[in-house]
Amino acid sequence: MTDTAPNLTLVVVIVVLVAAGVYLLLERSLSRIVLGIVLLGNAVNLLLLVAGGAAGSAPIVGTSDQPMSDPLAQAMVLTAIVITLGLTGFLLALSYRSWQLHRHDEVQDDVEDRRIARLAARDVPSVEGSDVDSDEGTDLDDEARETHDETDVGRPAAAHEAGPHGSDPHREGPR
């Protein structure tokens, strides 16, 4: 009878790799994110090997009465290694391009994230205030006029006020 229980040491190593990988993925630095992906890839590879069961005799070669090891787990690990290598190369290319453009590898909040954080901080009711939401004279149109994204960089100010189609006198449609 063969022992099919997983090795406790490998299970602990998998848990540590997953925990460290998730921790690094939650960082703002792209280099740490890449390292987190690599650690998670290695944890998945070990998990697949542990899930494949205990080692037996070589699969397919000869016929014996001993239990054979499952070749599917080893094939899946090879596939996972190739996928992790490709993903790591892609993330390294993105990180290097970000370094070339910005001279740092920190992930920045975009304009929409900053606007939502600002509005959420403003909308938090005070402890001694009432539960009624007070709209302090601003409406959604005013907030939309104040918010600009990176697609507005090249457009002139008159185009913002004229609408999405600009002020084309030859444009058909309702005025």
Secondary structure, DSSP 8 states (H G I E B T S, - for coil): ----S--HHHHHHHHHHHHHHHHHHTSSBHHHHHHHHHHHHHHHHHHHHHHT-S--B-SSSS--SS-B--HHHHHHHHHHHHHHHHHHHHHHHHHHHHHHHHSS-B----HHHHHHHHHHHHHS--SSS-SS----S--HHHHHHH---GGGSSS-HHHHHH-TT-S-TT--S--
